[in-house]
Amino acid sequence: MTDTASAFERAWKRFQKAQSVRLLQQTQEWEWTRGRTDYAAFLIATGEDAVRNHIASRIGQIAAIPGLDPYPEHYWHVTVKGVGFVRDEPSQPDEVSPGDLQRLAEDARRVLESTPCFDVTVGRANAFEEVVFLEVADGGIVRSLNKRLLDSVPALGRYPIDGDAFLPHISIARFSSEEGLAQLKATLAAMRDEGGGPSFRVHDIMLIQAHLSAEAPAFEMVALYNLAGD
């Protein structure tokens, strides 16, 4: 079993034992406020029809469960590295200025554009305390990219979920209440027995700025990195 596969198994066992989850209202009030409305990240879009149809199907299996707020199609993605909140006058370690963001965008280019195209397979359903997600199998490439960006772009912030702890995934829903938690656990367990989904080829990675609100964030592209040819 790979390191990421083992980590997904641990995440699943933690969720099965969890008596509570982190609600979207708590997430917005605790993380996304205090005047911080824009967040930057490197990510992979899930653009192929077969993949998006599979994600939609998985969301359809849980959408009627009370307490869930599914993410809309425009939000589906695999994060490679979170950058931080974009603010004109940064004052916290997890904040960058617009100018810093542009410099980061260029400093990351050599790392990302020297990376060959690679395949990602959509895996089984799972959940963290904040979100329901689909696992990602990629041979460890996304985690490696996360580490290489940290090593090559010193200005990038380091977070507890980075490096060896980084676990690539596709978030499909967040929690609005704990009303349907028991039903969700049972439904996800059945979905896990069904296995994973299709694979897709990653040809590029984006740096985006997410405009945060009570709704699912809207993305604005800051930079696009074309990976090396097959």
ZALOTOR-651797 format. One record per atom (N, C-alpha, C): x, y, z. Coordinates in steps of 0.001 Angstrom, whole numbers, plus 524288, in hexadecimal, padded with zeros to 5 digits. Layout:
N
XYZ
...
This chain:
230
8034B7FB5780000
800008000080000
80371804E080000
8024D808AF7FC97
8056780D747FC46
80481810D380118
807FA814C7801CB
8076B818578063B
8023081B2B80614
800A281CF68016D
7FBB181FC980117
7F71281C28801FF
7F75D8175980018
7F3248139E800F8
7F27D8128D806C8
7F6DF811F38098C
7F6A08111E80F30
7F445815D1811F3
7F5B481A858101B
7F3A581F4B81279
7EDC681FC88118E
7EC0081E3680CE7
7E65C81E4C80BDD
7E38081A7E80F72
7E5C1815FA8105A
7E35281226813D7
7E2EB8145B81963
7E6FE816FD81B16
7E6E18195882053
7E2BD81D98820A4
7E253820B681C7F
7DE56824D081C6F
7D8DD8227681CBA
7D80C81E2E819EE
7D2EC81BA6819F4
7D1A38198981F60
7D55581715821E4
7D466814F682720
7D33E8195D82B07
7D60481DC782A81
7D4F18223982DF7
7CF708243F82D2A
7CDCA8249B82837
7C8968269F8272E
7C467822E98292E
7C53981DE08288B
7C16881A1082A70
7C0B181A6F83060
7C4BE81BFB8332B
7C47A81C79838D6
7C29F821E283A9F
7C29C825AA8370E
7C17182B1483889
7BBD582BB183A65
7BB2882E9183E9F
7B5F582FB3840AF
7B4038351083F02
7B7728381683C8F
7B5FC83D4D83AC1
7B94D83EB083607
7B7A8842BA83336
7BA8D844A582EB2
7BAFB84A9282F2A
7BE1884CD482BB2
7BED28528182BB0
7BB1F854DB827B1
7B7838581382978
7B36F85A1882619
7B56485EA2822CB
7B2EF85F5081E41
7B4998637081AAD
7B426868C581D2D
7B0478698F820A8
7AFBD86E988233F
7B48086FB9826A3
7B67B86BBC8293A
7BB2186C6C82C66
7BFDA86D95828F3
7C02586AD582496
7C48886BA982103
7C4928713E81EFB
7C01B8732B81D42
7BFE28786D81B23
7C10D87C8881F49
7BED687BF0823E8
7BF7987FE8827EF
7C4F987FD782A43
7C75487B2382A83
7CC6687AB782D03
7D0DD87BC382936
7D0818798C8248B
7D4C7879DE820D3
7D42487E3C81CCB
7CF7287EB281AAB
7CEE6881D1815EF
7CD1C88762816ED
7CCEE8891481BD2
7CB2F88E7381CD5
7CFCA891B881EAE
7CEDC8954F82232
7D2DD898FA8240A
7D51689C1281F6D
7D1C089D5081BBA
7D36B8A06681742
7D66189D588132A
7D68D89834813A2
7D988894FC80FF4
7D5B68922880C64
7D56C893E78079E
7D177891E380408
7D3C188F497FF30
7D8F188F447FEB4
7DB6388D097FA0D
7DFD0889647FBA7
7DFCC884B37F952
7E3BA880C47FAAB
7E62487EAE7F5A6
7EB5587E2E7F59A
7EE1B87C547F0F6
7EFFE876BF7F1BF
7EFFD873BB7ED83
7F1C386E497EDC7
7F33D86C5A7E85E
7F6DF868A47E842
7F811865B57E385
7F46F860FF7E35F
7F1F8860077DEEB
7EE4785BB07DEB1
7EDE78595A7D93D
7EB81854C37D91E
7EA85851E37D449
7E4A8851C17D35B
7E2F6853767CED2
7DD68853467CD7D
7DBE284DC67CBCF
7D72584C357CD2C
7D51F847177CB8C
7D18F847F07C6D8
7D3F1848BE7C251
7D10684AAB7BDE0
7CEAE846A57BA3D
7D061841C17BA6E
7CE8083DF07B6A3
7C8EF83C2F7B7E0
7C5E183B567B3CD
7C04C83A1D7B47C
7BF6A8353F7B7C8
7C2758311B7B6CC
7C1A982C417B9B1
7C29982D0C7BF84
7C6778303A7C0CC
7C7B5831467C645
7C3648347E7C8C4
7C1AC8387E7C611
7BDAC83BEA7C84B
7B877839067C8C8
7B74E8359F7C514
7B28A832767C583
7B2DD82ECE7CA36
7B77F82CAD7CB29
7B8318293A7CFAA
7B78C82C487D4C1
7B9EC830DC7D515
7B9678340D7D9CF
7B3AF835727DAB7
7B0FF836FE7D687
7AB70838517D702
7A84B833AC7D8F1
7A99F82F017D708
7A6E782A527D8BC
7A7CB8294E7DE85
7AC9F829F37E046
7ADE08292A7E5CB
7AB0182D2C7E93A
7AADF831F67E77F
7A807835F07EA79
7A2408348E7EAA8
7A02E832877E659
79AB2831047E638
7995682CDB7EA42
79D21829A67EBB5
79C30825877EF8A
79BC6827937F520
79DCB82C4F7F608
79DB582E707FB5B
79A988337C7FBD2
798D9835A87F76A
7969D83AEF7F767
791C883B767FADC
78EC4837477FB68
789EA8379B7FE71
78ABE836C080447
78F798358E805DF
79088834AB80B6B
7906B839EC80E42
78D7E83A5481289
78D3C83F4A81569
792A1840F381764
7937E8460D81753
7984F848218197C
79CC4848A2815AE
79BD58479A810A4
79FF58480580CC0
79EF384C8380903
7A31E84F1A80772
7A2E2853528039D
7A6A0851DE7FF2E
7A4BB84F557FAF4
7A83584DA17F6BC
7AAD58523D7F400
7AF958515D7F253
7B262855557EF4F
7B0908553B7E9A3
7AFE8859D27E735
7AE49859FB7E1B6
7B2BC8587B7DE09
7B162857797D93F
7B51D8556B7D570
7B9E1858E77D4B9
7B92D85E087D4CB
7BDA08617F7D3CB
7C1D4861267D80B
7C08085ED27DC80
7C42685E997E0E5
7C788859A37E0E7
7C615855A07DDF8
7C8BD850977DE55
7CE638510C7DC79
7D1FD84F5B7DFC7
7D78984FEA7DE8B
7DACA84C9C7E242
7DFCD84C217E109
7E3AA849C07E486
7E79684E007E5FA
7E7FB84F477EAEF
7EBC5853327ECA5
7F140850E07EC86
7F4FC853F97EAB2
7FA7C852757EAC7
7FD4D8551E7EF50
7FC4285A2D7F018
7FEB185D147F466
7FB92862017F58C
7F9E8862917FA66
7F7798676D7FC02
7FB9E86BA57FCB1
7FA718705A7FAE3
7FE25874B57FB4A
7FCF2878098000F
7F82D87A0780065
7F6B687D55804CB
7F2BA881658033B
7F11D8847480702
7ED5C888A280611
7F01688D4180376
7ED8E88F837FF9F
7EFC5893E77FCB9
7EDB5898F37FF16
7F15689C2680113
7EFDA8A11280393
7F3A98A54F801F6
7F1AE8AA138017C
7F5088AE6E7FFE8
7F9738AF54803CC
7F8578AE9F808C8
7FC4F8AF5F80CD8
7FC738AA7E81058
7FF558A68B80EC6
7FF848A1BB811E1
8018B8A2BE81763
7FF198A01781B32
800CF8A0AC820A2
8013589B728236E
7FFB989729820BD
7FFDD891FC82308
8033788E5A81FA8
8055388A28821F2
808A88869281EEB
805E38840E81A4E
800AD883B381A82
7FDCA8812D81642
7FB858852681274
7FDF2889AE8120E
7FC1988DC580E85
8006D88F6780AC6
7FEF0890D2805FD
80294892C98020E
80038897977FF7F
8038F89B117FDA2
801B089F9E7FAC0
800CE89E237F511
7FDDD8A14F7F223
7FD478A03A7EC84
8028489FFA7E9AE
806348A3547EB38
80B618A32E7E8CC
80E4989E337EA15
80DFD89C857EF04
8106A897937F095
80E19893047ED85
80900893327ECA7
8066E88EFE7E9CC
8088F88EA37E443
80956893087E1C7
80B7D892F77DC7B
8110E890D87DC6B
8141D892327E054
81976890237E099
8197288A447E19E
815FB888957E516
81576882FE7E60D
813F1880187E117
810798827F7DE1E
80EA78800E7D94A
8133587F077D591
816C2882B97D531
81B388820B7D1B5
81F4387E577D3FE
8201E87E927D91D
823F687B227DB96
82260875647DB27
81D408746D7DAE1
81B5486F0A7DA87
81B9A86CDD7D4FF
81C6E8702C7D12C
81C0586E747CBBE
81FF886A337CA6C
824D686AD07CC1A
828DB866F87CABE
82774861997CCEF
8257E861757D1C0
8241785C777D42D
81FA6859DB7D134
81B8B85CCD7D039
816DA85A7E7CDF6
81781859387C832
819FB85C9E7C53E
81A5F85BB97BFA7
81EA7857D77BE35
821D2856357C202
82594851FF7C10A
8235884CB37C292
81E9F84CAA7C4B6
81C15847D07C655
8194A845557C1B1
81A4A840677C092
8178883DE47BC37
811AC83D4F7BD5E
80E9583D137B93F
8090783BED7B9D8
80871836B87BCBF
8044C836367BFBD
8038E831707C2C6
7FDC0830277C32D
7FCAF82B5A7C4E8
7F7538297B7C559
7F56E829B67CAFC
7F08382B037CB9B
7EDE782B137D0B0
7E91A8278D7D047
7E859824347D424
7E3B7820E67D465
7E058822987D8F9
7DB4C8234D7D7EE
7D7A3824B27DC11
7D68C81FD47DF51
7D764820447E467
7D6EB81BBD7E7CE
7D1C581B7D7EABB
7D1DC818E27EF2D
7CD22817D67F229
7CB4781CA57F53C
7C66281C707F6DF
7C428820927FA21
7C6878204C7FF91
7C708824DE80209
7C9648253680730
7C7B082A608099B
7C99282BA180E3A
7C82B8309C810AB
7CC2D83231814B9
7CD2D83744814F8
7CFEC839AA81950
7CBC883C2381CDE
7CD7683EAA8210A
7C9A58412682476
7C71B845E1821EA
7C9888480E81DCE
7C75F84CAC81B3A
7C45484B8381645
7C5CD8475281370
7C38F8466280E44
7C3058409780D1B
7BF5F83F6280998
7BF1D83A498070F
7C26783ABA8021A
7C56B836AE800EC
7C8D78371E7FC61
7C96E831ED7F999
7CBBF832297F4FA
7CD5582D887F210
7D33F82D347F244
7D53A8289C7F37A
7DAD5827D87F3B5
7DD49828777EE4C
7E24E8298A7EE39
7E52B82A2B7E953
7E9E18268A7E95E
7EA878237D7E53B
7EF218202B7E488
7F24D822547DFFC
7F734823A57E107
7FA67826247DCFE
80018824707DD34
8011D820247E000
8068181E607E071
809E6821ED7E3C2
807748253A7E6E5
80A5F828BE7EA59
80C4A82DB37E7D1
80AAB82EC37E2FE
80CCC833427E027
80AF1838697E27E
805F4838D17E3E7
8040283DC17E60F
806B283F007EB3A
8074783B1A7EE86
80A1683C007F372
80FB383DA47F25C
8123283B327EE7B
8178183CAC7ED05
817BB8424D7EB1D
813DD843EA7E80A
813AD849527E636
8130B84D1B7EAC4
80FD684BA57EE7B
80F3084EDC7F325
8147984FB37F5D4
8176F84B787F677
81C8E84BD77F8FE
8205D84F0F7F5BD
8205D84E387F095
8240D851047ED3C
822EB856DD7ED2F
81DF58584A7ED4E
81CA785DD97ED97
81E93860307F2B8
81DEA85D5F7F6FC
81FD285F4B7FC05
825BF85FF87FBF1
8288285C4B7F989
82E3585C867F96B
8303A860BF7F5BB
82D62861B07F17C
82F57865237ED5A
82D4E86AB97EDB8
8292186B7D7F09F
826D3870B77F119
82692872077F6EF
82AE0873F47F91E
82B28874C67FEC0
826EA87862800F1
824E587BDE7FDAE
820EC87F837FF99
81BA387CEB80085
81AF5878207FE90
816078755C7FF72
8157C873E080532
810DB874BD8075D
80FDB8734580CBC
80F9D86D6080D58
8117586B7A811C4
81143865EB81303
80CEF864F9816F7
8097886142815AF
804FA86022818FC
8054285A8E81B02
8027B8595F81F48
802BE8541882182
8013B84FC781DAB
7FDF58510C819C6
7FC3D84D0081615
7FFDE84C7981165
8043B84F5E81144
807DE84F1C80CE0
80BC684AA880D89
80EF3849E980979
8133084621809B2
811348408780A14
8138583D8E80DA2
812168380F80E2F
80C83837578101A
80A3583B7981253
804CF83B2781431
800DD83C9B80FF9
802C683E5D80B77
7FF2D840378076D
7FC4683BA2804FF
7F72683C2680484
7F3DB837E38029B
7F04B839FE7FE4D
7F1B28394D7F94D
7EE8783B727F50B
7E92A838F07F4CB
7E53B83C207F3AA
7DFD283A357F3A1
7DC6783E017F098
7D78783C687EF9B
7D3A683FB97ED0C
7CF21840747F0DB
7CE8F845127F2FA
7CA44846247F6A0
7C51C8464F7F3A4
7C115843AD7F5C6
7BC0D843907F309
7B78D845C17F64A
7B84B846727FB67
7B41D848A67FEA3
7B65F84A6A803D6
7B3D384E448062E
7B54284FF880B6A
7B08C84F4380EF8
7B14C85025813FA
7AD4284EFD817D5
7AA6A853EE8198F
7A530853CA8193D
7A2048581781B39
79F9A856D982083
79F63851C8821DA
79D988500C82700
79F7384A77827CF
79E818486782C78
79FFC8430982DA4
79B4E83F5882D7C
796FB8414982B6E
7921A83E5682B8C
7929083905828EC
79516838CA82474
79547833EA82181
79A6A83106821EF
79D72831FB82613
7A2B682FCA82671
7A2B1829D282649
79F3C8275F82940
79F0D821A282951
79D9B81F83823F0
799C7821FA82161
7983E8204381C29
79CB4820FD8184E
79F9282547818D4
7A3F18264481551
7A82282218815EC
7A96C820C081AB1
7AD6981CC081B90
7ABE98179D818E8
7A6FE816148197F
7A53B811318171A
7A54C8118781129
7A396815F780F13
7A378816A380961
7A8F2816A280719
7AC8981966809A2
7B1EB81990807B3
7B4798142F807FD
7B3368113280C11
7B55D80BEA80C82
7B3A680893807DB
7AEB1808FD8065E
7ACC280618801D3
7AF54808037FCD0
7B01580D227FC6A
7B2A180F547F7CA
7B84980D837F767
7BAE180CF97FBCC
7C04980B1F7FBB2
7C09D8058D7F996
7BC9C802797FAA9
7BC837FD247F895
7BC037FD187F2A4
7BA038014F7F06D
7B96A801A77EABC
7BE94802E67E808
7C2898048A7EB0C
7C79E805B87E8C9
7C81580B457E6D4
7CBF780C227E387
7CD208115D7E19C
7CABD812777DC50
7CCF68165E7D9C0
7CACB818247D4CE
7CED18186F7D080
7CDE781BD27CCB1
7D14D81C1D7C81C
7D67081EE87C932
7D9F681E747C56D
7DEF28213E7C59C
7DED7825BC7C1B7
7E233829897C299
7E2C182DBF7BEC9
7E86782F8D7BE9D
7E9E1831BF7BA2E
7EF3A8338F7B94F
7EFAF839407BAF7
7F39F83A6C7BE21
7F48683FD37BFD1
7F87C8424B7BC23
7F6BB8463A7B943
7FA1C848FC7B58A
7FBCA84E537B78A
7F8FC8506A7BB5D
7FA5F855997BD5F
7F898856307C301
7FAE5859F67C5A4
7F99585B567CB02
7F89B8612E7CB29
7F4D2862D37CE3E
7F367868527CE9B
7F4E886A917D3EA
7F63686F817D3F1
7F643872917D8C2
7F164875F27D895
7EE09875567DC70
7E91A878357DC6E
7E8A687B9D7E150
7E53587F677E0E6
7E3A48827D7E56C
7DDD9881767E63E
7DC8087F2A7EAB4
7D71587DD37EBE5
7D48D8824F7EED9
7D011883FB7ECEC
7CD1C888237EF7F
7C9258858F7F31E
7CA0D886067F825
7C723883137FC0C
7C223885D17FDA7
7BE26882A07FE92
7B91C884AB8004C
7B61F88035802CA
7B13D8813580436
7ADFB87D0F80667
7ACF8878D28025F
7AD2387A2A7FD68
7AC98876587F93F
7B1F2873DF7F82B
7B21086FE97F4E8
7B70A86D9D7F36A
7BA64871B77F0AE
7BF7B871F07F1D6
7C2CE875FF7EFA7
7C2DE876077E9B3
7C34687ABB7E782
7C40C87B607E1E6
7C9E587C057E0F1
7CBE4879A37DCC3
7D17B879B07DBAA
7D2CC87DA07D75A
7D711880677D82B
7D958883C67D429
7DEE1881E77D31D
7E02A880BD7CE31
7E55387EBC7CCF4
7E96D8830D7CD4C
7EDB7881DF7D00E
7F2278856E7D06D
7F66A883D97CC94
7F76A87EBD7CC22
7FB5D87CC37C889
7FA07877347C6FB
7FBB0875B47C24C
7FAEC8706A7C050
8003186E307BEE4
801408696A7C0B7
80645866D87BFC8
8056D861F57BC7D
8079C861D67B7E3
8073E85D497B487
80B888596F7B600
809FD8549F7B739
80DCC850AC7B8AE
810E184ED77B3F5
8155084C517B508
8189E84A747B0C1
815C18463C7ADA8
81714845AA7A8C2
81455842147A540
814BD83C717A6FB
811208393F7A4FC
810FB833A87A64D
815F0830E97A454
